[in-house]
Amino acid sequence: MRRTFTTRPTQEEMLPVLLRSSLPIRYLSTNVFRLCTGHCQLKHHLSRIGFHPDELCDQCEIPETVEHFIEVFPKYSEAR
């Protein structure tokens, strides 16, 4: 069963995920923080700070947000 978060995951919920990875914890925790806050390299954020002309996904023509990228984007539907 797929788990969806309606709020930010707690540190206790994320710790097992971070510890299972072979990547450094600092790298993982930084990326989790960026995804939770929306401050990442997706068009929605880049357009808000002036680095991209629009916020729309190239394939779906809707705003390319974290939620769209993780939950809706067709390219990753099989991985979900």
C-alpha angles and dihedrals in degrees: 000000000000116000119217124193120224090182134025113292114253123242089252090055094048099043096078090049092050094046094052092059126089091216120097113274092233091057093048096044090049091053093046089051091050092050093047093051097038092237097131141109096282121120096248092063095036092054092048091056094042101253097112129039096225140016099220125121111244093228104035103031092223126109111292099231130156090259091052093047095049104032108026112021106116095218091069099039093107092051090053 
